[in-house]
């Protein structure tokens, strides 16, 4: 997993996350198997439709569901890795995923601003 942080202002951050296919492959295959087990098509018993037919029929929804679940997983992992604590829900921009390629997304969120007080000295 690759992450890049961009500071937009004193309290806004943007994280670019890119996760390689090698890290995603096992989870994606589990997602396909899960979809195959519930897929029903005339001429086949429920759950026994060949994987290539399942991917052809509902491949886009499998990709979308997998991308959403992986997005949450890797977003929280990136925040922990970078020691950032957001104070609002992130805006996700440019989510990109297809089977066999990287998962890429950009998350924009706000953090607590650093507030410094000036040093006051008592003069009596």
N, C-alpha and C positions, 0 to 999 in steps of 0.2 A: 504494500500500500504506500502510495506516495502522496504527501500533503504539502501544500504551499499556503502560507498565510499572507494575506495582503491587508494592510491597515488602511481603511478608508477614511477614518477620522479618529478622534481620541477615544471613541466608544464603539465604533463600527468595525467589524472584521469580516473578511471574506476568505473562505477556505476552498481551495481547489483540491479535490480528492480524485485519485485515479487508482483503481484496483485491478490488478492483472487477472487474466482468465484462469491462470493456474490456481489462484486463491478462491475463485468462484466456482470452478468446475464441479466439485463434489456437491455443493449446495444446490447448484442448478440441476444436476442429475436427480437429486432427491425431489426437487420441485416438479420435474417432469414425471417421475414415477408416481408422485402424489396425484398429479392431474390425470395420469393414465388410469389409476385405480378407480377414479370416479367418472371417467368418460364413458358415455353410453352411445353406441352406434348400432343401427340396424344391421344384422348379419353377424355380429360378434357378441360374445357374452360381456356383461359389464365388467370393466377392469382388464379385459384381455384384448383390447384393440392394440394393434402394433404401434410402437412408439413413433415411427415415421408418419403414420396417418394422424396420430394425435397432434404431433408438431405441425403438420400441414393444416389441420382444421383450427386448432386453438393456440398455435405457437405464439401469436402476438399477445394474447392474454397471459400466457405463461411467462413470457418475457417481462410484461408490465408488472405482474404480481411479484416476480422474483426481484425486479429492480427496486420496487417499493420496499420490500422487506430488507434487502441488502443495503439500501440507502440508509435506513434507520440504524442498522447494525454498524456500518462503517462510519457514519456521521458521529455516533457516540464514541466509537473507538478513536477517531481522529481528535475529538475534543479532549478525551482522557490523555492521549499521547502528547498533545500540545499544551495541556494544563490550562484550558480555557473554560470559563463558566458563563454560558449565555444567560441573558435575563429575559429573552423573548424567544418565540418560535422562529426558526430560521426560514428564510425564503430560499427555495431551491430553484436554481437556474441551470439550464443546459444539461439536463439529465440525459445521458446517452448510454444505451446498452443494447447489444444484440448478442445472440449466442455465439461463442467463440471469440468475442472481443472484450476489451476492457470496459469496466463500469466507470464512467466519469460523471462528476457533477460538481456544481459550485453552490456553496451554502453561504448566505449572507445573514449575519445576526449582530446583535448588540451585546456588549459586555458592560459591566459596571465601570464607570469612568474612575480614574485615579484622581482623588481630590487631596490636595496638599494644603495644609494650613500654614500661614506664615508664623515665624517664631516671635512670640510676644514676650517682652521682658518687663517685669514690674520695676517701675522706678518710683521710689517713695522718697 
